[in-house]
Each structure stands twice: as C-alpha cells, then as structure tokens.
Amino acid sequence: MKDVSNQQVAEHLKRLNPWWQSGAMDQTTLELRPRAYLEPVRQLLLEPRLRRAVVLLGPRRVGKTILIRHLIADLLQRGVPATRIAYVEMDHPLLHGQSLDALIRQIEEAAPGGDGTRHLFFDEIQSHKDWEKHLKPLVDHRPELRILVSGSAAAALKRQSTESGAGRFTDFLLPPLTFSEYLHLRPEPPAIREETPGLYLLEDIARLNAQFVEYVNYGGYPELALSPAVRGNPERFVKSDIVDKVLLRDLPQLYGIKDIQELNALFTLLAFNTAEEVSFEQLSQRSGVGKQTIQKYIEYLEAAFLIKRVFRVDQDGKRYQRERNFKVYLTNSAMHTGLFGAKSADDPEFGHLVETALFAQRFHEDARLNYARWGSDDSEVDLVECSQALKPVAALEIKWSDKYAERPEALKGLMKFVRANRLPTAWATTRTLVRQQSIDGAEIRQWPAAALAFHYGVRAVQGRLAGFEAQIKEIVT
C-alpha cells in the first residue's frame, strides 16, 4: 500500500493556488459581486493588533469559499506577494492525516518566495480531527501567520473554537443570503431600494413580488441565486450537495449517529412542515422514533444550521412551563425547493414559505423570537419579539393575502396580543397593499411581505456590520 508523497501534496497545493504562478485571481471570481461581509472579515484577518485566527462558520453553500477567494483577490490587489497567500481544501483525500504544521511546512516549501506575513486559508476545517488543538499553538507561536479556517457544521465548530481557543479565535457566522443581498447580487435592477435609512422606494409591487417568489424558491444560496444551470436542477444542488452531505457525512461524523435514514426521514418531515407547530409526541407518532431520540436529532439539525426552533408564549409573552409544542423553520426556504420542488405564488403551501423567508431575515439578527398561541379559541400571533427582560416589544402576523388590508381589526389574535401587552405598534403583511391605521391607540402597519422582507434584510446586514465594527474596536482597545 503506497503513502501519499510530499511531491503529490506539493503539486496539489500548486493546483489549488494558481496565483503563485499568475499573480492574479481568476476572472470568474472577480466578476462575482462580493457579499457585504467581505470587509469585516478582511478587518478581522488583517488587523495587526488582533493576534487571533478567524473561524468562518456557516451552512454549506452559503458562499464561504467564494468569500475566501474574494479575500485572496483583495490581498493580491493590495500588493501582497502571491506566494505569501495559500488556500487549502482540508477535505481533499490527498490531505487526510496531514497535520496543520506539516501542511504549513509543505506550503512554505512549495511557495518559498517573499518575506513578512503569510496568509493561510484552510477550507472545510471540520474534516481535520482536533483542528482547534493544532490551530491554537500556531496562533500563539507563529505571529507572522494570519490564518482563516472555515467549516460547515456551524454550531459544532463554534463549540470547539469557544472551548479550545478562548482569546485566540474570532468566530464569524456567514448566514444565507437575505432578500436585500439577493437583489443586490442579481443582474436585473431591484424593484425596491433604500433611499435613506429606513425609507424605501417601491417602484413596482408586481415586479417585487416576482423577485420575492424567486428568492423564496432559490435565493438563500449564492450559486442557486446566480447560476441558471444550477437553478435548472435545484433538487440535485440542495439535496445532493447540501442536505445529503450534512445528514450522511457531517452529522454522523460529529455525533456518532448510526441510523442515518431515521435522521433523514425526520428532517424531511420537519422541512415539509416548515413554519408549522409540531410536538415531540406528534413527531414520534409520525416517524416511529422515540421522543428522546427525536429531541437529540433536532438539536443536531439545529447544530448543522438546517432548522431553527421557535418556542411558544402566551398572551402576556411568557413561556409555558411545560410546553411540548414548538414551531420549526428551515433556516433557508430554498431547501424546501430542493426537497419538494419550486412553488408558485398561488400555491397553497406558499404562505408557509413566505413565513419561513421572513423568519430567516430576522434570524440573521439573533433576535429573541417566539410565536404566541393561547386560549380556548387558539388565538395566535406568528412572530413575537421579546426584549432582554423577556417582555414583548413587537408582534407580526404574516399573511400572503390582501384580505385584511382594510380590516386589520379582523386579525383577532394580533389585536388581542397588542391590547394585552399595550404595544404601541404592530405589524401585519399583505400581498400587494400598504396600509397604516390606528386602532385603540395602537398603530397597525401593513406592508407587502416582500417589502418587509427587504426591510428586515437591510436591517439585519447593517446591524451585523455595525456589531462587528464594535467588536473589533473592543478587542483592539
């Protein structure tokens, strides 16, 4: 049995890093618009007072590798010697069993030129056993190295980096595209734009809704959003390239799951019921899997950034003591397309996908989100935001219809919740209409779901950028 030779590894590294010869990034990468998060990640990587490695987290196919390639292009344009920049795919078979130390030595031998800082990018780091233990001493003892690692199993990576790299690693979570990012990356002009902070110009609601339907079906993943070839076969892209790799490879490796088909069946059931209320009892009866096992599986699916649970509150915004019901949302509505096919705007299931997409915008903000349901008449509010003191501060009822535009008082659950908590403002979505009305001292704002998704997306990106600016300042001062 032959071992992989150093020569084979060196040749592979040269193939991965063509700029060592050309001195430039390929034209295909340069033609892609970078995401808004390029600048804060660049700051984290290049700030000389930050003696830390950057851990770039996120689900599969949200653009981590493209972001790395844009970072490399930026370094080359800034005049960093090409041989001082190295990119490594850690999950390649030739690199199995290679330590980070050994790989760095081979990089230094394969690209020896230049002096000063060396920038190293290790992609899919979760495939490297005990990566955080090997990375920590490099941060401590090799100050000339600026290192970024990326990985797909977001929560597991975050746990490891937090436990083993305190003060040495800085985590950056790259989420799926918001609706506003999607519109920015697409070649056609958007039907809505921000004129001044919080003020939007809506040019054409029919065109915006068409763009929103595209986003709901395809928009969370940059490749699916931008490539006609990939969009032509979303089932293969999402199921084979994202879901199956997570369910069949990442999660079993991380958590020792043995019954992969059982996990897959549960995920398919949850994905089909995105934005619906479920319970462990119901899921156990439908799947034949024990409730404790289901609870573990759901925790694993959340760790892999495939789903997110939202818990129920009562009419006062308080969590139930023994609550067994919860809502499950896909973190990206395009996953539903990959599993069950694209839906039209008039499809009966599309309302749940609209709710999933709106939730996904808020999920970017790490907001404290719940849903409310109470009383013998099952009064309900789709989304309730609570303050740090766990007091309701906002309520939203999501409709893909203009039915309540002229009669917001008919949204009985929302109105009861507003009165019970004395909220000054509440929101409801429509399909095409904008309305604002005062009822019992509360302002009820109704916007088209697409416009509100755009607003939430803009706010989420701006908030995260401002948060990272503050974090960088705090770390370096």
TIRODREN-304933 format. One record per residue (C-alpha): z, y, x. Coordinates in steps of 0.1 Angstrom, whole numbers, plus 2048, in hexadecimal, padded with zeros to 3 digits. Layout:
N
Z	Y	X
...
***
This chain:
477
800	800	800
7F5	821	80F
80A	841	80F
7FC	864	808
7F4	874	82A
7FC	897	835
7D6	89D	838
7D1	894	814
7EC	8AC	809
7DE	8C7	81F
7BB	8C3	810
7CA	8C4	7ED
7DD	8E4	7F5
7BD	8F4	801
7AB	8EA	7E1
7C8	8FA	7CC
7C7	91A	7E1
7A2	924	7E4
7AC	948	7ED
7B7	93B	80F
792	93B	817
784	954	7FE
7A0	96E	7FF
79C	974	7DA
7A4	966	7B8
789	956	7A4
775	96B	78B
77F	957	76D
7A4	95F	772
79C	984	779
789	987	758
7A7	97B	743
7BE	997	737
7E1	991	744
7FE	98E	72C
817	9AB	729
831	997	73D
81D	998	75E
82F	9B8	76A
853	9AD	765
84D	98B	775
83B	99D	792
85A	9B4	796
871	996	796
85C	985	7B1
856	9A3	7C8
876	9B7	7C5
884	9B4	7E9
8A8	9B8	7DE
8A5	99A	7C7
8AD	97D	7DD
8A5	964	7C2
88B	94B	7B7
879	952	795
87A	935	77C
85E	93A	764
866	927	744
852	920	725
841	906	710
821	8F5	71A
801	909	719
810	92C	713
7FF	939	732
818	933	74F
7FD	928	767
7E6	945	75E
803	95D	763
808	94E	785
7E3	952	78D
7E5	976	782
803	97B	799
7F0	96D	7B6
7D2	983	7AE
7E9	9A1	7AE
7F8	998	7D0
7D5	994	7DE
7CA	9B6	7D0
7E9	9C5	7E0
7DE	9B9	802
7F5	99B	807
7E4	983	81F
7D5	967	80C
7E4	94C	822
807	95A	81A
802	950	7F5
804	92B	7EA
801	91A	7C8
80C	8F6	7C3
809	8E0	7A4
828	8CB	7A7
81D	8B0	78E
7FF	8A6	7A2
800	881	7AD
7FA	889	7D2
81B	89D	7D2
832	883	7C3
850	87E	7D9
849	89D	7EE
868	8B3	7F3
865	8D9	7F0
86E	8DC	815
852	8C4	81F
839	8D6	808
841	8F8	817
83D	8EA	83A
81B	8DC	830
811	8FD	821
81B	90F	841
806	8F7	855
7E8	8F9	83D
7E9	91F	83B
7F9	92B	85C
7EC	94E	85E
7FE	96F	858
822	97A	85B
83D	987	843
844	97C	820
835	95C	813
830	959	7ED
834	936	7DF
82C	92B	7BB
837	908	7B0
828	8FF	78E
836	8E3	777
856	8E1	78C
867	8CA	772
853	8AD	781
866	8B1	7A1
888	89F	7A0
8A6	8B5	7A8
890	8D3	7AD
8AC	8EC	7A9
8C1	8DC	7C5
8A3	8DE	7DD
89B	902	7D3
8BE	910	7D7
8C0	90D	7FE
89D	91B	801
8A8	93B	7EF
8C8	93C	805
8B8	935	827
893	940	825
894	965	81C
86F	968	826
865	952	809
85F	960	7E6
85F	943	7CE
855	93F	7AA
858	91D	798
84B	916	775
852	8FA	75D
84C	8EF	739
86C	8E0	72D
87C	902	729
89F	8FB	71E
8A5	8DE	736
897	8F3	753
8AD	910	749
8CC	8FA	748
8C5	8EC	76A
8BE	90E	779
8DD	91D	76A
8F3	901	776
8E6	8FE	799
8D7	920	7A1
8F1	93A	796
8E8	95A	7A8
8CA	94B	7B8
8B1	946	79B
8A5	95E	781
897	94F	761
879	95E	74F
86F	94E	72E
84A	951	725
846	94C	700
827	945	6EB
811	963	6E3
81D	97B	6C9
804	988	6B0
801	9A9	6C2
7FB	998	6E3
7E0	982	6D3
7CE	9A0	6C6
7D0	9B1	6E8
7C1	992	6F9
7A4	98C	6E0
783	99D	6E8
77D	9AC	6C5
790	9CC	6BC
7B0	9C7	6A8
7B2	9D4	684
7D4	9E3	68B
7E2	9F7	6A8
802	A0A	6B2
7FC	A2F	6B2
81F	A39	6BC
83E	A24	6C0
845	A14	69E
827	A25	68D
808	A0F	687
7E4	A17	67C
7D7	9FB	665
7B1	9FF	664
7A7	9E1	64E
7C0	9C9	63D
7A4	9AF	636
79A	9AE	65B
7BF	9AE	666
7C6	990	64F
7A8	97E	65D
7B6	984	680
7D8	979	674
7CB	958	665
7BA	951	687
7DB	958	699
7EF	942	681
7D7	926	688
7CF	92B	6AD
7E1	948	6BB
800	93D	6CD
7EF	92E	6EB
7D8	944	701
7BE	929	707
7BC	920	6E2
7BA	945	6D9
79F	94E	6F2
789	92F	6F8
770	926	6DD
76D	903	6ED
792	8FC	6EB
794	90B	6C8
778	8F3	6BD
790	8D6	6C2
7B4	8E3	6BD
7C1	8C1	6B4
7B8	8B4	6D7
7C6	8D3	6E8
7E7	8D5	6D6
7EE	8B0	6D0
7E2	8A1	6F0
7E8	8BD	708
809	8CB	6FA
81B	8B6	6E1
814	894	6F0
81C	89E	713
83D	8AC	708
846	88F	6F1
838	873	707
840	880	729
857	89E	72D
873	895	714
875	870	71C
877	878	741
892	893	73C
8A7	882	722
8A0	85D	727
891	859	704
886	835	6FE
877	835	6DB
85C	84F	6DF
84A	846	6BF
86A	84D	6AC
86C	870	6BC
847	876	6B5
84B	86D	690
868	884	68C
856	8A1	69C
838	89C	686
84E	89C	667
85F	8BC	672
83E	8CD	67C
82F	8C5	65A
84E	8D5	649
850	8F4	65F
863	910	64D
872	8F7	634
896	8F0	630
8A0	8CD	63B
8C0	8B9	642
8C9	89C	659
8CE	887	63A
8AB	88D	62D
89B	888	64F
8AE	868	654
8A3	85A	633
87E	864	639
87D	857	65D
895	83A	65C
8A6	848	67B
8CC	84D	67D
8D9	870	678
8EA	873	69B
8C9	868	6AB
8B6	882	697
8CE	89D	6A2
8C8	894	6C7
8A3	893	6C2
8A3	8B6	6B2
8B7	8C3	6CF
89D	8B4	6E7
881	8C3	6D3
892	8E5	6D4
897	8E1	6F9
871	8DB	6FD
86B	8FB	6E9
858	8E9	6CE
86F	8F2	6B1
88B	909	6A8
8A7	904	68F
8B3	920	679
8D4	91C	666
8DE	925	643
8F6	941	639
904	94A	617
8FF	96B	603
918	97C	61B
906	971	63A
920	957	643
918	935	651
923	917	63C
940	903	64C
930	8E1	646
90C	8EA	643
8F4	8CD	645
8D4	8E0	63C
8BF	8F5	653
89C	901	657
885	8F6	673
869	90B	680
84D	903	698
850	91C	6B5
82B	920	6B2
817	91C	692
7F8	911	6A5
80A	8F0	6AB
806	8E9	686
7E0	8EE	68A
7DF	8D5	6A6
7F1	8BB	692
7E4	8C0	66F
7C5	8D6	672
7BE	8FB	66C
7C8	90A	64A
7B6	925	636
7C7	944	629
7C7	935	606
7D4	913	60F
7F5	90B	5FD
806	904	61F
7FC	924	62F
81A	937	622
831	921	637
81B	927	655
81E	94D	64F
844	94A	64F
842	935	66F
82D	94F	680
844	96C	675
862	958	681
850	952	6A2
84D	978	6A8
873	97D	6A3
87B	95E	6B7
86D	971	6D5
889	98A	6D2
8A6	971	6D2
8B2	981	6B1
8CE	970	69E
8B9	962	681
8C5	94E	663
8B9	947	640
8CE	94C	621
8D2	935	603
8EF	934	5EB
8FA	931	5C7
8F1	919	5AA
8CF	929	5A7
8C7	924	5CC
8C2	949	5D4
8B0	94B	5F5
8A5	964	610
88D	957	62A
89A	969	649
8BB	97A	64E
8C4	98C	66F
8E8	990	679
8FA	9A7	691
90F	99B	6AE
92C	99E	696
919	985	680
914	99F	664
8F2	9A0	653
8DE	9BE	65E
8BB	9B5	651
8AB	99E	637
887	994	633
875	981	617
853	973	622
837	970	609
812	96B	60E
80B	97C	5ED
809	99E	5DD
81B	991	5BE
83B	9A5	5C4
82C	9C4	5D2
832	9D9	5B3
852	9C5	5A9
868	9C1	5C7
886	9BD	5AF
877	99B	5A6
880	98F	5C9
8A2	986	5BB
8B1	974	5D9
8A8	991	5F0
8B6	9AB	5D8
8D7	997	5D3
8DB	995	5F9
8D4	9BA	5FE
8EE	9C4	5E4
908	9AB	5F0
905	9B8	614
8FE	9DC	60C
8DF	9DC	622
8CD	9FE	622
8AB	9EE	628
89B	9CC	621
878	9BF	628
85F	9A9	615
83C	9A0	61F
81C	9A1	60A
7F9	996	611
7E7	9B7	610
7FC	9D3	602
815	9ED	610
831	9F8	5F9
852	A0A	5FD
86B	A0D	5E1
890	A16	5DD
8A5	9FE	5C7
8CA	A03	5C2
8CC	A19	5E1
8BA	A00	5F7
897	A06	606
880	9E8	600
863	9E9	618
846	9D2	612
82B	9CE	62D
80E	9B5	630
81B	997	643
800	99C	65E
80B	9C0	664
830	9B6	666
827	99A	67E
816	9B4	694
834	9CB	693
84C	9AF	69C
835	9A4	6B8
833	9C7	6C7
858	9CC	6C5
860	9AA	6D4
84A	9B0	6F2
856	9D3	6F8
87A	9C8	6F4
877	9AB	70D
866	9C2	726
882	9DC	723
89C	9C1	725
88D	9B4	746
88B	9D7	754
8B0	9DB	74D
8B8	9B8	75C
8A5	9C0	77C
8B8	9E1	780
8D9	9D0	77A
8D2	9B5	794
8C7	9CD	7AF
8E2	9E7	7AB
***
